[in-house]
Amino acid sequence: MDLTTVWFLLIAVLFTGYFILEGFDFGVGALLPVLGRDDRERRVMINTIGPVWDGNEVWLITAGGAMFAAFPEWYATLFSGFYLPLLLILLALIIRGVAFEYRHKRPEPTWKRRWDTAITIGSITPAILWGIAFANILRGVPLDADHEYTGGLLDLLHPYALLGGLTTAALFLTHGALFTALKTTGDIRHRATTLATRLGTAAALLTIPFLTWTLTIRTSPLATALAATATLTLLAALAATHARREGWAFTGTATTIALTVATLFAALFPNVLPSTTDPAGTLTTTNAASTPYTLEIMTWVAAIFTPVVLAYQGWTYWVFRRRIGTHHIPTH
Amino acid sequence: MDALDVARWQFGVTTVYHFLFVPLTIGLSVLVAILQTLWHRTGNDRYLTLTKFYGKLFLINFAMGIVTGIVQEFQFGMNWSDYSRFVGDIFGAPLAIEALVAFFLESTFLGLWIFGWDRLPKRIHLATIWAAALGSTFSAYFILAANSWMQNPVGYRINPDTGRAELTDFVAVLTNKVALITFPHTIAGCFLVAGSLIVAVALFHLIRNPHHHDTPTYRFAARFGAWTTLAATAGVLITGDIQGKIMTDVQPMKMAAAEGLYTTETPAAFSVLTIGTLDGSRELYALKIPYLLSFLGTGDPHGTVQGINDLQAQYTAQYGPGSYTPIIPVTYWSFRMMIGFGLAAAAIALWVLWAHRKGRTPTGKWLLRAGLVMPLLPLAANSFGWIFTEMGRQPWIVFGEMLTRDGVSRSVSLTEVLTSFTAFTLVYATLAVIEVRLLIRYAKAGLPDTTHDPTPHDHTDDPDRPLAFAY
């Protein structure tokens, strides 16, 4: 396989990992005011993701770095073209990350309430904006022959992209509710499962039309197969949620997120950012890529370190596998 | 004002701000790891208390370092997309490796350290803080390798068809002589900050409340921090000296600008103070130490150091008409501020050690004041060091290959850059106030009572026991 294809796949894998992992911590953060009825319950929720959210976010940093190294043209065009949405994502991630660390540092309820708001806004904003961004990548954006973005902010906010934003938000909220159900005990666990059923229904009502619409814009036999499987796993996740099988349901949403991202990348290939105006502007795995030498070095580094990273991240989830309830939260 | 100016200001502000937190993260992670190792080896609870106390300050700071770091990575694509296109083949690789090899290690193991006090065996728990510290240090190496390539591009060729820089030798990029010396210099600067913070906090409690039962612990901390600061100062000076020689070799204009040396001199004198014309083309008055600059720049008191005007003429001949001179007052003064602030911190560290001699406990409001100012000095030194190194490279973004003005994003409007600049500055300013207040609050609160805390040693399996650490 061509190294450019390998790197296209690796970047797809990195974003898939990012959306599965940060997807649930976005969901938990966004549902904080809904599922956490008092400070103690909100602390339970935050602590379910406490040891891992930071490591989850590194998947994004790695995906960004890998894009820069393997497809600099893609990185440059995308990040300068999607300027304002990315700015909002960055601001959201900043206040959210600080909020996790700072909310328990002072006892005043006002202090905690403000950081809770920061967590909620900081979680829901990227959950929506990532969907908008990826829908735009798939559909393509106005690019000139130099691969420069020629559109404005409004060119990014068309109905398909907005549906994409709602889809990722609904998927991540469902995923987060199920993670909460999986990691907590008591009242909060029951409420999370009940909410997951409703959110999952909404997610299905958004994801299925979004995937269908995606296939009408750009498709391949593989993309069609992936989208069909994504639909099935989502329905299976819904059934498992209904049956209160939290583990299976969470596996189901994780698989659905993975397959949805995979559908987008499969439909996109071999393009990485199509141009809707000048066809010469379209970025592909070939014209956006680094030299074979750089890709070769990067492949070696990835081959050696990815298994190591997966092993210790997996171990972290094992170490913190226990469910948490309100009685586990220390008073100070 | 155009998008280029704002993009440059944004880069400067976000980078300097980010680098207020990074050195403390790198330095404190290792110092906290050392404290925990001391506890592990001796079983003395004093070290456990200090581990937890400084660990808390470390975490308050760490949160800011990580969130401001994401902006740094995305900023290249957002504001400097033409730069990213030009150097992506080379510059992207260390960034990606930094994330894969360093950030995962740092964030994952820090999560394990924070939440793992009662979940992990003692030895493994100790290993997690060392792994996190190792991750922070690795990340410094890779990002400095990337930056050093901008200072002294190596291991590449320019593709005549695309006009882009292409990697030809990755080992050369990682062993760039600028990177090899910038790395220890920067790390030493990190310990200068971390050591100073430890001193400041300990001194505050010692002088305010000398008869407290925690006094012996604070005495240890103050001396530990002061020795760290002094060792770091030695490291900064030795590496800085070597760095000066390499800089004279690969970026002679930066050395000339650092000194305000307008004409080539053999031997060259070190200027303690130079006052030049406002346009920076001529010196009006200078106080000089003979032979010193030749020695600093070349290792030989009679060596030749090239001057700004001669280099400007040489570059014009080489690269075509234009100004190849950085803003002299900025480089000249930032260079002196870097050295001056760093040495001031070392002087206070010496004073602190003197005040501790023969079992004494320090007193005196002047020492207290100096101690409280102390952490700000290396922070300022670090910031001026970066301002010097980046401004000294101007007008190049990649020395000799790409001008800064050619690296900016063409598709990004002034409004967009202004929006992000304003947004980042406001958010950063707000968070800075919050963080400093929290640091002071927790520093003032003093040593925690760890007698009832679960430690990695008492590993009970009661599933209903409260968490040792919770957000």
Chai-1 contact restraints between the chains, C-beta under 6 A:
chainA,res_idxA,chainB,res_idxB,connection_type,confidence,min_distance_angstrom,max_distance_angstrom,comment,restraint_id
A,I46,B,Y471,contact,1.0,0.0,6.0,A-B,restraint_1
A,N47,B,A470,contact,1.0,0.0,6.0,A-B,restraint_2
A,N47,B,Y471,contact,1.0,0.0,6.0,A-B,restraint_3
A,G50,B,Y471,contact,1.0,0.0,6.0,A-B,restraint_4
A,P51,B,G111,contact,1.0,0.0,6.0,A-B,restraint_5
A,P51,B,F115,contact,1.0,0.0,6.0,A-B,restraint_6
A,D54,B,S107,contact,1.0,0.0,6.0,A-B,restraint_7
A,D54,B,G111,contact,1.0,0.0,6.0,A-B,restraint_8
A,G55,B,S107,contact,1.0,0.0,6.0,A-B,restraint_9
A,G55,B,T108,contact,1.0,0.0,6.0,A-B,restraint_10
A,G55,B,G111,contact,1.0,0.0,6.0,A-B,restraint_11
A,V58,B,F103,contact,1.0,0.0,6.0,A-B,restraint_12
A,V58,B,F104,contact,1.0,0.0,6.0,A-B,restraint_13
A,V58,B,S107,contact,1.0,0.0,6.0,A-B,restraint_14
A,I61,B,A99,contact,1.0,0.0,6.0,A-B,restraint_15
A,I61,B,F103,contact,1.0,0.0,6.0,A-B,restraint_16
A,T62,B,A99,contact,1.0,0.0,6.0,A-B,restraint_17
A,T62,B,L100,contact,1.0,0.0,6.0,A-B,restraint_18
A,G64,B,E73,contact,1.0,0.0,6.0,A-B,restraint_19
A,G65,B,L95,contact,1.0,0.0,6.0,A-B,restraint_20
A,G65,B,A96,contact,1.0,0.0,6.0,A-B,restraint_21
A,G65,B,A99,contact,1.0,0.0,6.0,A-B,restraint_22
A,A66,B,A96,contact,1.0,0.0,6.0,A-B,restraint_23
A,F68,B,G88,contact,1.0,0.0,6.0,A-B,restraint_24
A,F68,B,G92,contact,1.0,0.0,6.0,A-B,restraint_25
A,F68,B,L95,contact,1.0,0.0,6.0,A-B,restraint_26
A,A69,B,G92,contact,1.0,0.0,6.0,A-B,restraint_27
A,A69,B,A93,contact,1.0,0.0,6.0,A-B,restraint_28
A,A69,B,A96,contact,1.0,0.0,6.0,A-B,restraint_29
A,P72,B,S84,contact,1.0,0.0,6.0,A-B,restraint_30
A,P72,B,R85,contact,1.0,0.0,6.0,A-B,restraint_31
A,P72,B,G88,contact,1.0,0.0,6.0,A-B,restraint_32
A,P72,B,G92,contact,1.0,0.0,6.0,A-B,restraint_33
A,E73,B,R85,contact,1.0,0.0,6.0,A-B,restraint_34
A,Y75,B,G77,contact,1.0,0.0,6.0,A-B,restraint_35
A,Y75,B,S84,contact,1.0,0.0,6.0,A-B,restraint_36
A,A76,B,G77,contact,1.0,0.0,6.0,A-B,restraint_37
A,A76,B,S81,contact,1.0,0.0,6.0,A-B,restraint_38
A,A76,B,S84,contact,1.0,0.0,6.0,A-B,restraint_39
A,A76,B,R85,contact,1.0,0.0,6.0,A-B,restraint_40
A,F79,B,F74,contact,1.0,0.0,6.0,A-B,restraint_41
A,F79,B,G77,contact,1.0,0.0,6.0,A-B,restraint_42
A,F79,B,M78,contact,1.0,0.0,6.0,A-B,restraint_43
A,S80,B,M78,contact,1.0,0.0,6.0,A-B,restraint_44
A,S80,B,S81,contact,1.0,0.0,6.0,A-B,restraint_45
A,S80,B,S409,contact,1.0,0.0,6.0,A-B,restraint_46
A,S80,B,S411,contact,1.0,0.0,6.0,A-B,restraint_47
A,S80,B,V412,contact,1.0,0.0,6.0,A-B,restraint_48
A,Y83,B,M78,contact,1.0,0.0,6.0,A-B,restraint_49
A,Y83,B,V412,contact,1.0,0.0,6.0,A-B,restraint_50
A,Y83,B,E416,contact,1.0,0.0,6.0,A-B,restraint_51
A,L87,B,S420,contact,1.0,0.0,6.0,A-B,restraint_52
A,L90,B,V71,contact,1.0,0.0,6.0,A-B,restraint_53
A,L93,B,I70,contact,1.0,0.0,6.0,A-B,restraint_54
A,I94,B,V67,contact,1.0,0.0,6.0,A-B,restraint_55
A,G97,B,V67,contact,1.0,0.0,6.0,A-B,restraint_56
A,V98,B,A63,contact,1.0,0.0,6.0,A-B,restraint_57
A,V98,B,V67,contact,1.0,0.0,6.0,A-B,restraint_58
A,E101,B,A63,contact,1.0,0.0,6.0,A-B,restraint_59
A,H104,B,Y471,contact,1.0,0.0,6.0,A-B,restraint_60
A,K105,B,L438,contact,1.0,0.0,6.0,A-B,restraint_61
A,E148,B,R410,contact,1.0,0.0,6.0,A-B,restraint_62
A,E148,B,S411,contact,1.0,0.0,6.0,A-B,restraint_63
A,Y149,B,S411,contact,1.0,0.0,6.0,A-B,restraint_64
A,S290,B,D89,contact,1.0,0.0,6.0,A-B,restraint_65
A,T291,B,D89,contact,1.0,0.0,6.0,A-B,restraint_66
A,T291,B,E166,contact,1.0,0.0,6.0,A-B,restraint_67
A,Y293,B,L167,contact,1.0,0.0,6.0,A-B,restraint_68
A,T294,B,D89,contact,1.0,0.0,6.0,A-B,restraint_69
A,T294,B,A93,contact,1.0,0.0,6.0,A-B,restraint_70
A,T294,B,L167,contact,1.0,0.0,6.0,A-B,restraint_71
A,I297,B,F170,contact,1.0,0.0,6.0,A-B,restraint_72
A,M298,B,A93,contact,1.0,0.0,6.0,A-B,restraint_73
A,V301,B,I97,contact,1.0,0.0,6.0,A-B,restraint_74
A,F305,B,L100,contact,1.0,0.0,6.0,A-B,restraint_75
A,F305,B,V101,contact,1.0,0.0,6.0,A-B,restraint_76
A,V309,B,F104,contact,1.0,0.0,6.0,A-B,restraint_77
A,Y312,B,T108,contact,1.0,0.0,6.0,A-B,restraint_78
A,Q313,B,T108,contact,1.0,0.0,6.0,A-B,restraint_79
A,T316,B,T108,contact,1.0,0.0,6.0,A-B,restraint_80
A,T316,B,L112,contact,1.0,0.0,6.0,A-B,restraint_81
A,V319,B,R119,contact,1.0,0.0,6.0,A-B,restraint_82
A,H327,B,D464,contact,1.0,0.0,6.0,A-B,restraint_83
A,H328,B,P466,contact,1.0,0.0,6.0,A-B,restraint_84
A,H328,B,L467,contact,1.0,0.0,6.0,A-B,restraint_85
A,I329,B,A470,contact,1.0,0.0,6.0,A-B,restraint_86
A,P330,B,P466,contact,1.0,0.0,6.0,A-B,restraint_87
A,P330,B,A470,contact,1.0,0.0,6.0,A-B,restraint_88
